[in-house]
Amino acid sequence: MTNRNDQFPPVIADCTTVLVFGGTFDPPHLAHVQLPILVKRAVGADAVLYVPTATSPFKRTAATASDDHRLAMLRIALVDVDDACISTYEIDHGGVSYTVDTLAALRDAYDNRVGLRLLIGADQLLLFHQWRDWRRIIDLADPLVMVRPPDAAESLLARLPTELTCCDWAARLVDVPVMDLSASEIRQRIAAGASINGMVSPQVREYIENNDLYRSKRLRS
């Protein structure tokens, strides 16, 4: 049975500004945890709301780990992180997850009392005009964009598609440090039997090992 408090954590209702950060988190790595918190501090937001996707419209293949495993790992990754919580809205609804629908549901749930900011990476900004109802997304949750070296604000703005140049993106960019981590690389390393120390928290690594996630069939036999 779907729990409304899991979809719309009550603690968010007491916040003034919340960063909404979506992803598959398959698995959640250190950059997923540390960079949003840095942005939260930089802009003076109150909390980060993590929203694990069911199926991304840009990644029509299913996540490698199950919804339950991804949620469990994300909860473990965030257990000691202040001002971070999780919404299960997209996973509970299943199917393809459209950000505009999720943001509209969050806006309705919190009755416009909470200021929402959508947190995305620079790579996502360059594709933002392809998102469903992207102009409405801006109205619902004014985006913040994480810019990591070697990217810089000037070079990123110069590469914007023409559809986006009408918007004031310069004011939405936030510099963050380099953390060269990707979930796909972590999955590949696990499948190859390589170490992922320093890429995920020790507790997440232990969960992966205990549940035999991401390993190749050859290594399981």
N, C-alpha and C positions, 0 to 999 in steps of 0.2 A: 504494500500500500504506500502510495506517495505521501511523503511528509512535507507539508507546506513550509515548515521551518527549515528543512534541508534545502528547499528551493529558494527561499527568501529568508536568510538568517535574520532573526529579530534584532540582533546587535547593530545591523546596518541602519536600522530606522533611527538610531540615535546619532548618526554621523551627519556632518555637513557636506563633506565631499568624499566620494569613494571612487577608486580606480577599478574598472572592470577589466579583468585580464583573462582571456580565453585561450584554449589550446587543448591538444589531445593529452599532453602530459604522459607520454608513453615511452619511457618513464619520465617523471619529473626530475630535472637535474638542478644543479646549484644555481645556474643562471635564472631558471624559472623562479627561484625563491629570492635570490639576492637583488636582482636588477629592479623588479617592481617595487621593492621596499626602498631602494635608493631614490626612485622616482617619486614615491609617496612623500619622502622627506623633502625632496627638492621643491615640490609644488605645495607642500603644506596640507596634503590630503590626510584624512583620518584613518583610512583602511584600504586594503586591497581585497577585492572580491574575485576569487578564482572561479572560472566557469569551465569545467571540462566539457569538451564537445562530445556529441554522439557521433555524427558523421559530418566532416567538414565538406562544404560544397566544392572546395578546391582539392580535396583528397577523398575521392569517392570510395576508395578501398577502406575497409574497416580497420580500426585500431588493432595493433598486434595483441595487446593484453586486453582482457575483458574489462567492461565498465567497473565491475567490483574491484578488480585488482588496481586499476588506475586510480580510482577513488581512494582506496586504502593507501596506496603509495603517496598520493598527494597529501592525505591527512597526516601521514608519518612525516613527510618532508616539512610540513608547516607547523608541527606540534609545538615547537619552541619559538615560533615567529609571532611577535605581538602584532595586533591590528591586521591580521589576515584571516579570512574565512572562505568557505567554499559554498557555491550554489550548485545543486544537482539538477537545475531546471532543464538543461539541454539533454542530459542523459536520461532523465525521467520521461521526457517527451519522445526520445528516440528519433531515428531517421536523420535527414539532413538538417544541420543546424544553421540557421540564418541569424546573423548577429542582430539585425534590425528587429526581428521578432523577440529575441531574448531581451534586448534593451527596452522594448515596449512593455514587456511583461514586468521587468524590474521597475520601470517607471510607474506602472499602475499599482504594483504591490506596495511601493513606498510613497504613493500618493503625492508625488512631486516634492516631498519634503527633503529629499536627498539629492545633492548635485552629483551626477554621474559623469565620469570621464573614461572614455574607452582607451585602454593602453595597448598600443600595437608597436611592432618593430618597423624599421625603415623599409625592409623588403615588402612588408604588407602595405605600406603607404603607396609604393609605386604601383600596386595593383588595386588600390582602394576604389578607384572609379569603376571597377568591375564587380564590386560587392552589390548585393541587392539593396536598392533604395539608399545609396550611400549618402545622399543629401539629408535624408531623414535621420540617418545614424548620427550625423553631426548635430542635428537639432536635439536628439535624445541624449547624447553623451558626447560632448565635445572631445575629439580625440587628443591624445598625447602620443608622441612618437619617440621611441628610444633610438637615439643616434649613437652608434658605436664606431670607433676608429676601425679601419682607415676612412670611413665616411666622415664627412663634416657637414654642417648645416648648409653651407654654400653649394657644395657639390650635389647634395641630395636635392635641394630645391631646384637646381639647374636641370635635374633629370626628371622632374615631375611631368607626367602626361599633361597634355593641354587641357584636358577636362578638369584638372585639379588646380590649375594656375589661377583660377578666379577666387580661390579661397586663401585666407591668410594662414599658411602653414608654418611660416617662420615662428610665430608665437606659440606653436604647438610642439616644437622640437625640444627634447631634453637630452643632454649629453649623458651617456653612461659609459663605464669602462668596458674594455674588451673582456669577454668571457667566451672563449672559443669552444662552445659546447653545443652539441645537437643530439636530440633523442635518437635519430637514425644511426649516428655513429656509435652511440652507446649500445644500441641493439646489435649492431654489427660486431662490436668488440665482444659482447657477451656470447654471441653465436660462435665466434672464433675462439672462445676460451681465453680472451685477453682480459687484463685487469681494467676495472672502471673506478679504481680508487681516485679520489679527488674530483670525480665527475658528478657523482650523486652523494647524498649523505650516507654515512655508514649504516644508518638504520634502513634506508631505502635499499641499499646494496644487500643487506641481510634479508630483507623481505623478498627481493628478487631471487636470491639464492635458495631461500627456504621454499619458495613456490615454483622453482624451476622455470622461471620466465625467460623468454627470448633465446633459449638455447636451441642449437640446431638438433635435428633428429639424430645426426651422427653422434653428437656428444651425449645425447640421452641414452643411447643404446649401450 
